[in-house]
Amino acid sequence: MEALHGEEAGEGIGAFDADYAEAGATIVPNAAEVFGKADLVVKVKEIYPQEVGLLRPGLITFCFQHFAPAPRILQACLDARIT
């Protein structure tokens, strides 16, 4: 199993790329690469509108999504058949 981490993704909470690399993660340059290579995407927040185009069939997401104010994201998840 390989763990991928988007470059600078944890800086807002004080978790730096070096911390993830030291724990064994591969640092990749952007979310597109994470979403494109991963079978499972784990987020501490929701899927952002700019990530909708990265959803694909078979992708498993673990995130905290509130769909009521985001029907476009709900529809994208349904269309991509993600779980």
N, C-alpha and C positions, 0 to 999 in steps of 0.2 A: 504494500500500500504506500502511496506517495501523498504527502500533504503539500498543497499549494497555498501560497499566501500572496495576495496582491501587494505590490510594492507600495509602501507607506500607508497601507490600509489600517494599521493599528495605532498610528501616531497620535490620533486624537485622544486616545485613552492611555498614552504613555507606554505602549507596547511597540517596540521598534523592530524593523526588519531583522536586525542582528539577533534579537531575542528569538524570533521565529526560526531563523536559520540555525541558531545554536540548538534549538529543540528538534531540528531535523527537517524543517519545511524547506521546500524549494520556493524561492522568491521569484515571482513572475511580474512582468511590467505593468499589467493592467487587468481589470475585471474581465475583459473579453477573453483573455487567455485562461483565466481561472474557469469561467463558465464554459469555455470551449473544450477544455481538457478534463474537467472534473465529472465524476459520476454523482457526487453529492456536494452541494454548496451549503455551507453553514454560515449564517449571518446573525449578528446580534440585533439587527434592525430589519426593516422590510425590504422587499425588492423595490429598487428605485425606478422611476420612469425611464431613465436612460439605460437600464438593464433589461427592459422588456424584450428588446430585439435579440438578446443573448439567450433567451429561453429556448429550449429544444426538447423534442420528445425524448422521454427516458431520463431526463435530468430529475434528480431528487433535490428538493430544497428544504432546508430546515431554517425557518425564519419566523419572525413575529409579524404577520401580515394582517392588517385590518382592511378588508375589502370594501366596506360600505362607502368610504370616501374615494375609493380608487377602482371604479368599475372597469376601466381600461386595463388595469393590471390583472384583475380577476379574469377578464376575457382572454388576455394573452396567456395566462396560466392554463386556462381550459383549452385554448387552441393548441398550445404546445404539448398538452397532455402530460404536464409535469405533476409530480406528487409532492 
